[in-house]
């Protein structure tokens, strides 16, 4: 597992949280893996944000089982407060998650149609678990989906950027101050 190294007062805790997220992802692949074939899970990570407010890491998983028709890809994300290394959960971001995720799904469907991709609404719900892999940036939230989660395997890993302007009515003030444009 390739993980970034961190420095600063909470470096050890940040590293532990990122490592645990990587281990959780490997466990998810392993629980569905056949026991009678060789399989591998490769994990690569990337720090997407490390500013004065948050540390955000994206973990990419590549799983292959010998004899399988194709490999599977997956993603986990970690979003931590820089001040204390505490995780920021998506449920903490929204005052009303259901309408926020309905708006995000409508946006994802519109973007998919514009790009000639399948509609993610066919396989995604507005449950928080379907949108659990996310990261924040100055323009909005980026949601990442595992292989086949937001469409067919042919679609591959899918990401959708949902602008703050769409989500803002449901974003808590403190979350916007922490995650929105600096």
C-alpha positions, 0 to 999 in steps of 0.5 A: 500500500503506497501512502503519503507521509505527513508532518506536523503535530497530528501527522501520526494520527492523520497517517493512521486514519489514511492507513485504516481507510486503505485497509478497509478498502482492501478488506472490502475487496477481500471479502468478495474474493474467491478463496481458490484463486490468486488475487491482488489488491494494489493501493495508490494514494494521492493527497488532493488537498493539504491546506490550513483547513483540511487534509484530503486523500484519495485512495485508488484500488486496483483488484485482480483475481486470476482468471477474472474477465477484467480487473475491478477498480475502487476508491476511498476518500479521507477528509480530515480537519487539519486542526485536530485530524478529526474526520469530516463525514458527509452527514456533517456537511449538509443540514439536510442530506436527502435534498442535497443528494437529490440535487447532486444526483440530478446534476450527475444525470445532466452531466452524464447525458451531456457527455453521452454516458449512462444515467447514474440515477439507474444505479445510485440512490440518495443514501449517504452510503452511495455518496460516501467518497467525496472531497471538497474544493474551491468550486464544489464537492467531487464525488467518486464512485467505484467500478460499476457503482454509478453505471456499468463496468464499461463506465469504469470509475466515475467522478462527478463535480457538483458546484457549490451553487447547487449544494449551497442551500443545504451546506452547513455554514461551518462546513462551508467555511471549512470546505468552501473557497478560501 
